[in-house]
Amino acid sequence: MVWYTDLRNERLFTPAERDWTSRRLLDLRAHLASPPPKGVPRRTKDASLIIGTWNIRDFDNNKFRHGPRRRESLHYIAEILSAFDICALQEVNEDLMPLKDVIRLMGPGWDFIATDVTTGASGNRERMVFVFDSRKVRFRNITGEIVLPKHALLPGEQQFARTPFLVSFQCGWFKFSLCAVHIYFGEESKGSEGYQRRVQEIEYLAREMAGRAERENENYILLGDFNIKNPIDETMQALKQAGFQLPPEQFPSNLLRTNYYDQIAFRTRKDELTFLSAGAFDWSATLFKPEHYDHYAPSLPLRHRDLDAAGAPKDRAKDKDYYAKRWLTWQMSDHLPLWVELAVDFSDARLLGNLDPAFEARGAPAQIETLEGELIAADDPLSLPEPVRTRSKGRKPPRIAPPEKKGTLAPAPRMTAGEAWRIFTWVAGGGMDRMRKTRQTGKPGEKPKRAKKAKP
């Protein structure tokens, strides 16, 4: 449970800001409690596991001078992270103090594991981080970074732009290894070197993790920012071709809800992928909304504004555009947290595996135990005299309590040629532009009308 004691500290929050932040937190909590996929399922003690991933945009060194994040923003981030049992974070920067502040706000029991910073121009000195509830998710003392062997180096003998991070955990019966990634983006064009490097990074990593899953009979989950544009892109196919399964429904995860950058993919042991639900949590429906501009305008960084002598924006529409499209992404992120919920209580299955159908037809007397706890067969004449036997009766099938959470294996459906064509024609016909306009203006974009054929 998130701690709100900082809100009562008048050195940190004025009464007006305490009121504002508390109202936003109440709205956020109600939003999180909405039915999936709009909201996030309520966490359980041991029936299910909620895994999240979130590119949290340059958290939090303020090198682009749009911040730093406000104290209220740290409360919102803590509230969202606490809805998951474990969450992989990308773009956490060198200074861990802001992250430690968030962990402190999340309350006792929460912990994190972080990598060292990734050096190099494309590495951006970022860390990969797992934030988890240690009361429910146990670290299995295995961690490491995935590097390319010499024969698999990318063109120019390059390693991954940002080294993938592998950590093993356990929740209840479910043992699993998470591999967090932030795949190289590069150029948009499919013929570019940057795009091909992105595909190659995903291909090698997916094959490597799939091979490990087979050799070790272990549950492997790949998650993070893959920079995948859409479900039919070559980057997505590179992930699927290695045998990784995805939730049945895919969710765009950038703030504009146009791209499928973030993914959570599975290679699991037989019958251990018990999928329940999934979603992408759109925090922008509650926080830093367009109508909140007047509240935040005085705190927007001056270097990114054009003000007159009285301190008012010369172009209010342009100032609002900066607030709504740029500034808020450095308060929260330009990504939405993606999550999946899995059923992880295999208790009934484990017990059912001990049953022998033969005993339903014939019974057996209770075994005889010594005081030391050693078992002695009831029909061993050298140990004890033959017990008095009653007429053997069969055993009734056990009653099984209904599970609190029950999932089913749900492999990712294969896209048909017809579906691919419909997506292509929708994008080519301006569907993506109309969606973007709708999200920016709140008014539906008009579909271009077909020109009428002239009559002969």
LOGU-501070 format. One record per atom (N, C-alpha, C): x, y, z. Coordinates in steps of 0.1 Angstrom, whole numbers, plus 5000, padded with zeros to 4 digits. Atoms other than C-alpha are relative to their C-alpha. Layout:
BEGIN
XYZ ...
This chain:
BEGIN
500849885000 500050005000 500950125000 499249885001 501450344990 499850095012 500049914989 502350585017 499850144995 500349865004 500950935016 500450105011 499649924989 502651075046 500750134995 499349885005 504751325025 499050114997 501049905004 501451495015 499750095012 500349934988 501151605052 501150095004 498849934997 504551755052 500050144993 500249875006 504052135047 501350064994 498849965007 507752175037 500049954986 500050065013 507051955007 498750044992 501349975006 503352034999 499250115007 500949914994 501352345005 498649945002 501350054999 497752295016 499349994986 500650005013 496652384980 500549884992 499450115008 499052134964 499749865006 500550124993 498151864990 498649964995 501350035004 494551904980 500049964985 499950045014 495351894942 500549864998 499450135002 497551594944 499249895006 500950104994 495151404967 498849974990 501150025009 492351464942 500549924988 499450085012 494551334913 500249865004 499750134996 495551034933 498749925002 501350074999 491850944941 499549974986 500450035013 491050974904 500849894994 499150105005 494050764895 499749865006 500350134994 493150494920 498749944995 501350045006 489550484906 500349954986 499650045014 491050454871 500749865000 499350134998 493350164882 499049895003 501050114996 490349984897 498949974990 501050035010 488349994865 500249864994 499850135006 487749664848 501050004989 499150015011 490549544825 499350004986 498749955001 491849644800 500250145003 499849864996 491150004810 500750015013 499350004988 492249934845 500949895002 499150114997 494449684862 499349915011 500750094990 493149374881 500650025014 499649994986 493349384919 501049895003 499050114997 496449204931 499549915011 500450104990 495948884950 501249965008 498950044992 497948724977 500949894993 499250115006 498948404958 499349944988 500750065012 496348334930 500550044987 499649955013 497748544903 501250095001 498849915001 500848744892 499850104989 500149895010 500749084875 501450054997 498749955005 503849164854 499850124992 500149885008 504349504840 501450044994 498849955006 506849684818 499750154996 500349865002 507250064815 501350074996 498949915003 509750284796 499650145006 500449884991 509750574821 500650134996 499449895007 511450824799 501050085008 499049924995 514750954811 499850045015 500349984986 514150904848 501350005008 500649875001 515251144862 501250105002 498949914999 518351354854 499850144994 500449875006 516651644836 501050054991 499049955009 519351664810 499450074988 500649935011 516851784784 499350135006 500549884993 515752064809 498550024998 501449995000 512051984808 499449985014 500550044987 511851894845 500750085010 500150144997 512851774870 498549965003 501350044996 509851564879 499550065013 500649944988 507551724904 499849895011 500250094989 507051564939 498749924998 501350075002 503451484929 500249894990 499850105010 504651304898 500649875006 499550124994 506651064920 498949925007 501250074994 503450984939 499249934990 500850075010 501650904907 500749884995 499250115005 504450684895 499949885010 500150104990 504450504928 498749935001 501350065000 500750444927 499849914989 500250095012 500850294892 500949885002 499150124998 503850064900 499549915010 500550084989 502149944931 498849914996 501150095006 499349794909 500649874995 499450125006 501849534896 500749935012 499150084991 503649254915 501450024997 498649985004 506749314895 499950084987 500149925012 507549564868 501550034995 498749965006 510549614844 500050144996 499949865003 511649974840 501150024990 498949965009 513650114811 500250155001 499649855000 515450454808 500150055015 499749954987 516250474845 501550055000 498649945002 519350704847 500949975011 498950044991 522550694866 499750035015 500349964987 521350874897 498749925005 501150084996 519150624916 499150065011 500849944989 517850864943 498550024996 501449995003 514650954924 499249865001 500750135000 513850584920 499949955015 500150044986 514650524957 498950085007 501149924995 512150804965 498749934997 501350075004 509450614945 499849885008 500150134993 510250284962 499650035015 500449964987 510050464996 498550035001 501449965000 506650604987 499149874998 500850125002 505450254977 499849925013 500250074987 505750135013 500949895003 499150114996 507449845031 499849884991 500150125008 508249525012 500450024986 499649985014 509049684979 501550014998 498550005002 512549634965 500350024985 499649995014 514449674932 501449944998 498750055005 517349524912 500350084988 499649925011 519249744888 501349964994 498850035007 521949704862 500950135002 499249885002 524949934859 499650084988 500549925012 524550214833 500749944988 499450045013 525050124797 500750114993 499249905006 527850324781 499850004985 500149995015 528150444745 498950094996 501049905005 526150694724 498649945001 501350055001 523150464719 499649945014 500350054987 523350334755 499450105009 500649894993 522450674769 500150005015 499750024986 523850574803 498749975008 501350044994 520550404811 500349875008 500150124993 519850134836 498749924997 501250095000 517449834834 499749985015 500450024986 515449794867 498849915001 501250074996 513049544882 499650055013 500649964987 510749684909 499049895004 500850114997 509049404928 499650005015 500550024986 506949324960 500749885005 499250124995 509449104979 499149915010 500950094992 506548975001 499349904992 500750095009 505148804971 500949934989 499050045010 507948774945 501349985006 498750024993 511148614956 501149994989 498850015009 514548674939 500749875002 499450135000 516148344930 501550004999 498549994999 519748474933 500749974986 499450015013 520348454895 499850134992 500149885008 521048764875 501250014990 498949995009 523148854845 499650094988 500249925012 523449064813 500349914988 499950085012 523048904778 500950084991 499149945010 525948974754 500149914988 499950085012 526448864719 501449934999 498750075002 529148604712 500650064987 499349945012 531748694685 499449974987 500650045013 530048494657 498650074998 501349945002 526748684663 500050155001 499949864998 528049034666 499350074988 500749935010 526049294647 501050074990 499149945010 527449474616 500950115007 499049914994 530649664626 500449955013 499750074988 531149404654 499550085012 500749934989 528649584676 499349905009 500850074990 527049454708 498650064999 501349934998 523449534718 500250145004 499949864996 522949904720 499850025015 500350004986 521549844755 500049865005 499950144997 522449524772 498849955007 501150064994 519449304780 500449955014 499850034986 519049224817 499149885004 500750124996 518048874830 500149975015 500150034986 516848794865 499049895002 500950114997 515148484879 499350035013 500949984989 512248504903 499149885002 501050114997 509548284919 498850075007 501249954994 505948364928 499149875003 500850134997 504148074946 500749884994 499550125007 504547764925 500850044987 499549965013 505647964894 501450065001 498649955002 509347994887 500250054986 499949935013 510348234859 501250085000 498949915003 513148434844 499550114991 500349885008 512548784831 501250054994 498949945007 514748934805 499450134994 500449865003 514249314802 500850054988 499349955012 515149484769 499650144997 500449875007 515349824753 500850004987 499550035013 515949744717 500450134992 499649895008 517849984694 498950054990 501049955009 515550214674 500550034986 499449975013 517550374646 499050074991 500849935010 515850494614 498649924998 501350055003 512150434604 500049914988 500050075013 512850304569 500449865002 499750154999 512849924565 501349974993 498750035007 515849944542 501250065006 498949934993 517950144566 500849905009 499250084992 520850004586 499549995014 500650004987 519150114618 498949915002 501150094999 516049924611 500449855000 499550145001 517949604602 500749975013 499450034987 519949634634 499049975011 501050024990 516749654654 499449864998 500550145003 515449334637 501049905005 499050104996 518749154643 500249995015 499950014985 518849244680 498949915005 501150084996 515349094684 500249864996 499850145005 516148784663 500949935009 499050074992 519248694683 499549985014 500450014986 517748764717 498949905001 501150105000 514548564709 500549864999 499450145002 516548264696 500749965013 499250044988 518848274726 499149965012 500950024988 516048294752 499249874997 500850125004 514048024733 500949885003 499150114998 517147794734 500249975015 499850024985 517647844771 498749945006 501250064995 513947774778 499949854997 500050145004 514247444759 501049925009 499050084993 517547334776 499749995015 500150004986 516647434811 498649975005 501450034996 512847354810 499550115010 500349884991 512347704825 499050094993 500949905005 509747974820 500850134997 499349885004 511248264801 499050104995 500949895004 509548594797 500950124995 499349885005 510948874774 499050115001 500849894999 509649214781 500850134999 499349875001 510449584776 499650074987 500249925012 510649834748 500849944988 499550075012 511149644716 500150104988 500249905011 510449954694 499449934988 500850075011 507949744674 498950104996 501049905005 505749964652 498649955000 501350065001 502849734646 500049855000 500050154999 501749364649 500549934988 499650075012 502649284613 501450044996 498749955004 506049454613 501049885001 498950105000 509249244606 500649995014 499550014987 510349324641 499149915009 500950094992 507249154656 500249854995 499950135005 507748854633 501349935005 498850054995 511348824645 499849945014 500350054987 509948774680 499249875000 500950125001 507248524670 500649884994 499350125007 509448304648 500849925009 499250074991 511448204678 499049925010 500950074992 508248054693 499550075012 500649934988 507348324718 498650034998 501449975001 503748364726 499750145006 500549874995 501948694731 498649995005 501450004996 498748784748 499150014987 500950005012 495748734724 499750134994 500249875005 495149104722 501250095002 498949914999 497849354714 499650145003 500449874995 497849704729 501150104996 499049905003 499550014715 500550075013 499549964987 501850154742 500750135000 499549864999 503050494732 498950095004 501049914995 501250794745 498950034990 501049975010 499450864712 499249874996 500650135003 498350494711 500049974985 499950035014 499650454676 501049894997 498950105003 502650214680 500049905011 500050114991 503249884697 501449975005 498650014997 506649954710 500349905011 499750084988 506449764743 499249864998 500650145001 505749384745 500449925012 499750114991 505649094769 499749874993 500150135008 506348754753 500549895009 499850124991 506448404768 500649884992 499650145003 508348074763 500049935013 500250064987 507047864791 500049854999 500250154999 506947504803 498649964996 501350055005 504047294791 499050025011 501249984992 500747394807 500350105012 499849904990 502347674828 499850144996 500449865004 501247974808 498550005002 501449994997 497948034824 499650155000 500349865003 496948364809 498650055005 501349944995 494248584825 499550124993 500549875007 494148934811 501350084997 498949915004 496349214797 499550144997 500449865003 496349584790 501150105000 499049894999 498149914786 499350115008 500749914991 497250154814 500350154995 499949865006 496550504799 499950105011 500149904989 497450734828 499650144996 500349875005 496951034806 498550035000 501549984999 493150984809 499750065014 500249954986 493551094846 500950125003 498949914995 496851284850 500450104989 499549905009 498151604834 499150014987 500949995011 495051644812 500050144994 499949865006 494651934788 499350115008 500749904992 492152104811 500850045013 499149974989 494952104838 501150104997 499049915004 497052344818 500250125009 499949884992 496152654838 500649985014 499450034987 497152484870 501549994999 498550035001 500652384857 500750114993 499349905008 501352684835 501150085007 499049924993 503252884862 501349925002 498850084997 505652584867 500749954988 499350055013 506552514830 501350074999 498749945000 510252574824 500150124990 500049885008 510852924810 500849984987 499150015012 513552814785 499249944988 500750065011 510852634765 498750074997 501249925002 508252914765 500350144994 499949875006 507753244747 499050095008 500949924991 506353494773 500250154997 499949865001 505653864771 500550065013 499449934988 506854124796 499249985013 500950034988 503854044819 500149865005 499850144996 504853674820 498949914994 501150085007 501853564798 500649944987 499550065013 502453334768 499550094988 500449925012 502553534735 499149924991 500950095008 500853234718 499549895010 500650094990 498653054743 499849864994 500250135006 497852774719 501349924999 498750065001 501552704713 500549965014 499550034987 502252714750 499249875005 500850124996 499352464757 500549874992 499550115008 500752244729 501349945006 498850044994 504152234746 499749925013 500450074988 502452134779 499449864997 500750135003 500251864764 500849904993 499350105009 502751704740 501449975005 498650024996 506151744756 500250005015 499649994985 506351864792 499449885008 500650104992 503951604806 500849874998 499350125002 506051324790 501349995009 498950014990 508951424813 499650015014 500650024986 506651424843 499649865002 500450144999 505351074836 500949924990 499250075010 506550924803 499350024986 500650005014 505950914765 499549864997 500550135002 505050544770 498949975011 501050054990 502150364788 500549875006 499650134995 502850084812 499249884994 500650125006 502049744796 500049895011 500050104989 500949454819 499349884995 500850125002 499749094818 499849945014 500450074988 498048884845 500049854998 499950155002 498948514849 499449945013 500450084988 497348254872 501249925004 498850074996 500148104893 499849905012 500250094989 498447894920 499749864994 500150135005 499047534909 499849895011 500150094988 498247374943 499149884996 500950115003 495247174931 500649904989 499450085010 497147054900 501149915006 498950084993 500146944922 499349885007 500750104992 497746744945 499449904991 500650095009 495846594916 501049914993 498950095006 499146464902 500449895009 499750114991 499446244933 499049895000 501150105000 496146064927 500349884991 500050125008 496045704915 498649954998 501450045002 492745624898 499749865005 500350144995 493145254909 499450005013 500550004986 492345354945 498650045000 501449975000 488945474934 499149874999 500750135001 488045114927 500249915012 499750084988 489744954957 500750095010 499549924990 490745094990 501349945006 498850054993 493845045013 499950065014 500049954986 494145075051 501050115002 499149894997 495945365067 501449945003 498650054997 499745315068 500350025015 499650004986 501345245102 501350075001 498849924998 503845495114 500749975013 499350014987 506545455141 500050145006 499949874993 507045725167 501150094993 499049925006 510145835148 499650054986 500549955013 508045895117 500449914988 499750095011 509345605097 498749924996 501250075005 506745435075 500349855000 500050145001 506045065078 498949954993 501150055008 504044875053 499149925008 501050074992 500844745067 500049854997 500050155004 501344405049 501449945002 498750054997 504944355061 500049915012 500150094988 504844035084 501250015009 498849994992 508344095097 500050125009 500049884992 507544435111 498950005011 501150004991 504144405127 499149894997 501050105003 501444155131 499050064990 501049965010 498844165104 498950085007 501149934994 496344435112 498749944997 501350055003 492744365114 499550084988 500449935012 491444445079 498550004999 501449995002 488044565072 499849984985 500350025014 486244515039 500550124992 499449905008 488044715013 499050084992 500949915007 486145014999 500850094991 499449905009 486945244970 500050145006 499949864995 487845604975 499250104990 500749915008 485645884964 500950114994 499349895006 486946154940 500050125010 500049884991 488046464960 499250114995 500649875004 486146784960 501150104999 498949905003 488147064946 499350145000 500649874999 487447424956 500250084987 499949925013 486847664927 501250105002 498949914998 490047864921 499650145000 500349855000 490148234928 500350064986 499649965013 491848294895 500349884991 499850125009 491648044866 500350054986 499749965014 493448104833 500149884991 499850115010 493947914801 501150044991 498949975009 496747884777 499450074988 500649925010 496148144751 501150044990 498949965009 498648144722 499650114991 500249895009 498948444700 499349954987 500650045013 496548414670 500850044989 499349975012 498148404636 499150104992 500749905008 497248704615 499749944986 500350055013 495448604583 500350114989 499749905011 496148764549 499050114999 501149905001 492748934550 500250105011 499849904989 493449094584 501250094997 498949915003 496849214572 499750104989 500549915010 495249364541 499250115005 500949904995 492649544561 500850105008 499149914993 495349694584 500850094990 499349935010 497349794553 499150114994 500849905007 494449964536 499550115010 500449904991 493350134568 501250115002 498949914998 496850284573 500250094987 499849935013 497250374536 498950104997 501149905002 493850544537 499950115010 500049894991 494850774564 499449975014 500650044987 493350584594 500950045011 499149964989 496450644615 500050155003 500149864999 496351014608 498750055007 501349964994 492651034617 500049965015 500050044986 493250844650 500850105008 499149904993 496151084659 499250135001 500749874999 493951384651 498949995011 501150024990 491051244672 500650015014 499450004987 493351194702 500550145004 499449874997 494851544699 498950105002 501049905000 491651734693 498749965007 501250054994 488951514708 498949994991 501150015011 486951534675 500549904990 499650105010 486851244651 500450064987 499549965013 488851294619 499049954989 500950045011 486751284587 500749914990 499550095009 487250994564 499950064986 500149945014 488151114528 498949944992 501050055008 485251084505 500549954986 499650055013 485550874473 499550094989 500549925011 485351074441 499049914992 501050075008 482250984421 500549994986 499750025014 482750834387 499150084991 500849925009 481651054359 499249904991 500950095008 478750904339 500450024985 499749995014 479550824303 499050084992 
